């Protein structure tokens, strides 16, 4: 009998020892996982990481008037608070994903059993806290892997263990509401939507607080498999899944049976619009801004695509809209004129207006596609052109009856290059001369189809819009607006003689003011001959031109390519009393919590004297106010913007009418326009259509007309006169000066 009792005792003790050993092994296992012994298991988040979760947030770009312009991201995510969530959304999530959410402490026993049962298939049934752990810390990413985690089955167990440990830590450090908030801010919904805020906007164009039952159920349904249950690509699956979510809500008394049945019969009503890097306001500007920000981020150890930065720019949303409208309205008219002009002919011609042979093939060789395909085919151009000549379906930008639109067509890639050469391009920039703040930036007619930016990226010959630099140099070196120069041929070394636009010379004296207003080439040519190109380049640099400049005398006619960005900085210097303020497009950058990281202050220096700047302004007023016969910008009068308002401006037209420019400013706004073809070869053959006063000036006029017709903008940028220096040492009234000279000469003769 005692022997039997002894046997039972040993068995019981053996079981207890086995159980205790098992418990100890489990404890040791979880300790080993928690501390990543020998690097076997991979890291799990520390307490400090849990307290400051760093999930990826999109950096947002705002206009000066606090309008969201766009985002930079790898994952398009914008966080919201729990209070901003629709109660239907929260209920749908809990009913579907974790009905015991309020009761457990991170691990649900039932979910754990399901996970063990489905071990070989990376089983489901995780709590919301476990899913949050997975979303926040990317437990399955390479940096969280240990040497044992890559072992089949064992690796899944280790990953699940790490999720359980992290879920418990999350529950200890956050409230249930905070967990729901973080979870919905981190999950992926497909269609490039990360987090509930972006998802609600993408699928329903709503804020998360506005979501109704059906919409909430649709979004929660996406969490199971975003692609399979997508309402865009798989609408039937999406509806079935949505109805399943609502049935779960009914099962747990979040919906009545009648409500559930009625809602299940309703269709999914989408307002779908995927946010991407090109959507939103001023896409050309944001791409140029991105280049700067990437460099800034690298220098300041920031990540533009995940740090949730808030970038505040100088652009004004209303002025940007006016600028985009002005460019579109003008090109809608002139695109039709351009197509009619070249009807039945190819619009790429040489300087003798003859079609350029092999033009499309040469343009094709400039493309990135050419470089890649030729490299892949061992340098074979034949294979490249074979593919380029093969017709394919494509969606192209089109024009018809005064409107731009998109259409589907069948066209070879080579033909598409020629097709797009039929479109006029444009760049337009607006800035405040005093602050240097850029207020509007239009880099082209359509960013989706024409990525090239014509404000900062593109450089073209400025033609006569470069002349004010030469005139400013002259005024700063003993010349005055009333200085007389005879309009006659000027011969430079090598026999070059610049011609006037009318191909003739009057052989009559002309004031500098009349010379710039009528854009007479012989006048500016004599200035550059007298003062030299070296001095002209020095003044160009001081006034803001950074592009390479030709050291020959042709610089006076604007033959060295520049961009609108730098040229408008020159004109703003004249408007800003001779102070050159470097154009600036960012005011400050904040972190995701609203803390100031960096504030941007424009660089300012006195380039020319206030008196010389005012003289330049006075001279360029003659271009558009009608005071100088033959002035090139009098067409500006048709826009009615000169009433009780002083404007200084200059037109520009380059060789063969390849580039049309118009630059000008009022006392508080400066703007510059370029219009032309994709290359110098695609252009109007005649100056009737290709000159700056016809092809570029209307954009400027339309924009300022919109500004002055808008009560808010006209108050912010009121009309008025330029401020004249208190003391002027130079007489600006040329007629008065001439009369006094004649009187003096008459007295000498007497």
Secondary structure, DSSP 8 states (H G I E B T S, - for coil): -HHHHHHHHHHHHHHHHHHHHHHHHHHHHHHHHHHTGGGSS-----HHHHHT----B-EEEE-TT--EEEEE-SS------GGGS-HHHHHHHHHHH-TTTTTSSS--HHHHHHHHHTGGGT-----HHHHHHHHHH-TTSGGG--TTTTSTTHHHHHHHHHHHHHHHHHHHHS-HHHHHHHHHHH-EEETTEESHHHHHHHHHS--GGG--HHHHHHHHHHTT-TTTT-TTT-HHHHHHHHHHHHHHHHHTTSS-HHHHHHHHTS----------TT-SS-HHHHHHHHHHHHHHHHHTT--TTTB--EEEES--HHHHHHHHHHHHHHHHHHHHHHHHHTTTS-SBB-TTS-B-TTHHHHHHTTSHHHHHHHHHTTT-HHHHHHHHTSEEEEEEEEEETTEEEEEEEEEEHHHHHHHHTTS-EEEEEEE-TTT-BEEEEE--S-TTT----TTTT--EE-GGGGHHHHHHHHHTTT--TT-EEE----B-TTS-B---TTS----SEEEHHHHHHTT-HHHHHHHHHHH-HHHHHHHHHHHT--S----SGGGGGT-SEE-HHHHHHHHHHHHTTTEEE--B-EEEEE-TTS-EEEE----EEE-S-HHHHHHHHHHHHTTTSS-STT-TTGGGGGGT--TT---EEEEEE-GGG-EEEEEEE-SS-EEEEEEE-SSTTBS-SSHHHHSHHHHTHHHHHHHHHHHHHSHHHHHHT--------S--SS---HHHHHHHHHHHHHHHH-
